[in-house]
Amino acid sequence: MPVSDESWSAFAARFEVGSVVHGDVVSVVPFGAFIRIDEVDGFAPAREWPIPLEEGTVVPVRIAAIDAESRRFAVHPA
């Protein structure tokens, strides 16, 4: 689902690489999970997590990368 201009602008204004926040695990795939922070979904690679992530849980994350052009971000465990 595409990210709205408003949602991305709010996310980009509030967070930067290194920010530590809590995110909702919204989807789990074989290679990782998608984490929602402020209405924007980012990716959590499975290889970075010591435990499997479960859909519906809230996890502490550190924003590892932000790609403003493609409106994507990646997170690692906090």
Sequence and secondary structure as in RCSB ss.txt:
>XXXX:A:sequence
MPVSDESWSAFAARFEVGSVVHGDVVSVVPFGAFIRIDEVDGFAPAREWPIPLEEGTVVPVRIAAIDAESRRFAV
HPA
>XXXX:A:secstr
    HHHHHHHHHH  TT EEEEEEEEEETTEEEEEETTEEEEEEGGG SS   TT EEEEEEEEEETTTTEEEE
EE 
